[in-house]
């Protein structure tokens, strides 16, 4: 697992691979300590078709948060 985390730390997300998606929603937990909010926000700002949703009281897995359920339903 640690080797995988090292790999992820050195990896970059290329937003260009997302440009083919016509409608995209990026959902991110404000308390995420693994993937910084600023990075997710920057990716969404570089994609005209992307909507950014910040879940206030969620960490890395916002889908387990009640606010996620309320906003996505």
C-alpha positions in Angstrom: 0.0 0.0 0.0 2.8 2.4 0.8 4.4 1.8 -2.6 1.0 2.7 -4.2 0.8 5.9 -2.2 4.3 6.9 -3.3 3.2 6.3 -6.9 0.1 8.5 -6.5 2.1 11.2 -4.8 4.3 11.4 -7.9 1.5 11.2 -10.4 -0.2 14.1 -12.2 -3.8 14.2 -13.5 -4.0 15.4 -17.1 -7.3 17.2 -17.4 -7.1 16.9 -21.2 -8.2 13.3 -21.0 -11.5 14.6 -19.6 -12.3 17.0 -22.4 -14.2 14.4 -24.4 -16.8 14.1 -21.6 -19.7 16.4 -22.5 -21.1 16.8 -19.0 -18.8 16.4 -16.0 -19.3 16.9 -12.2 -16.3 16.9 -10.0 -17.3 16.2 -6.4 -14.8 16.8 -3.7 -14.7 16.7 0.1 -13.5 19.9 1.8 -11.7 17.9 4.5 -9.9 15.7 2.0 -6.3 15.2 3.2 -5.3 12.9 0.4 -6.3 14.9 -2.7 -6.1 18.7 -2.1 -9.3 20.7 -2.8 -7.2 23.3 -4.8 -6.1 20.7 -7.3 -9.6 19.4 -7.9 -10.9 23.0 -8.2 -8.1 23.9 -10.7 -9.0 20.8 -12.8 -12.7 21.8 -12.9 -11.8 25.4 -13.8 -9.8 24.2 -16.9 -12.8 22.2 -18.2 -15.6 24.3 -19.5 -18.1 21.5 -19.2 -17.2 20.7 -15.6 -19.2 21.6 -12.5 -17.4 21.6 -9.2 -19.3 20.5 -6.1 -17.6 20.8 -2.7 -19.0 18.7 0.2 -18.3 20.7 3.3 -18.1 18.0 6.0 -16.6 15.3 3.9 -13.1 13.9 3.5 -11.6 11.8 0.7 -14.8 9.7 0.3 -17.6 12.3 0.1 -20.1 9.7 -1.1 -20.4 8.4 2.4 -21.5 11.9 3.6 -25.2 12.8 4.1 -24.7 16.1 2.2 -23.5 14.1 -0.8 -26.7 12.1 -0.8 -28.9 15.3 -0.5 -27.1 17.2 -3.3 -26.8 14.4 -5.8 -30.3 12.9 -5.4 
